[in-house]
Amino acid sequence: MNSKSRVTLASGSSIRAAILSGADVPFDVVKPDVDEDEIKQQAKSDGIDLEKTAMLLAEAKCMAVAATTPGIVIGSDQIMEFEGRAYDKPKTMAEAKDRLLETQGAAHTLINAIAVARDGEIIWRNLDRPTLHMRSLSEAEIDQYLEEAGPEILYSVGAYQIEKLGSRLFDHIDGDHYAVLGLSLFPLLALLRRENILAY
């Protein structure tokens, strides 16, 4: 890592932090103070599509931290799209069950946006849209999954954690596995190499 460089992850997400740690990227974490609901509501009111909305959220998180943090700041956001509609994280296990009943046997998309700032100015953006194909599941299978996985799945917009027991719910994924988890790692690593933060 360049001695003059600093990397900060503008996120409270443990899985995004784990992705960077797994790639041995040195970084700090600063949770951004951003009203995501307000941004989403304004974007919807303005007729902004889901891809641009995800990027607006990533930029807002990035810039909220970059305003007071030097060096490289990484902001990211993910929106689930199913049949043209956006979904937020389920608030209850009952809502999670409804989400899985609705999406079983079908495909949905996770829109993953990353915005990176250097010294307070956005220098790079990336957008990925992996598609996840869920198996046909009975209500009994969904009930068993929810009982075994527990309320931790409420941290996932799709009511699953594909890196854990949720992997059993799917036939296959089209796209970047890391984007499914919430941070498109390979293009981000390429940027960090260009910025001389990573040697290889």
Salt bridges, closest charged atoms under 4 A:
ASP28 OD2 - ARG6 NE 3.43
GLU36 OE2 - LYS61 NZ 3.63
GLU51 OE2 - ARG129 NH1 3.11
GLU59 OE2 - ARG125 NE 2.56
ASP77 OD1 - LYS61 NZ 2.70
GLU81 OE1 - ARG129 NH2 3.01
GLU83 OE1 - ARG85 NH1 3.87
ASP88 OD1 - LYS40 NZ 2.66
GLU95 OE2 - ARG99 NH2 3.54
GLU102 OE2 - ARG85 NH2 2.51
GLU139 OE2 - LYS97 NZ 2.79
GLU141 OE2 - ARG135 NH2 3.74
ASP143 OD1 - LYS97 NZ 2.99
GLU152 OE2 - LYS164 NZ 2.63
ASP174 OD2 - HIS133 NE2 2.78
ASP174 OD1 - HIS172 NE2 3.93
GLU195 OE1 - ARG118 NH1 2.64
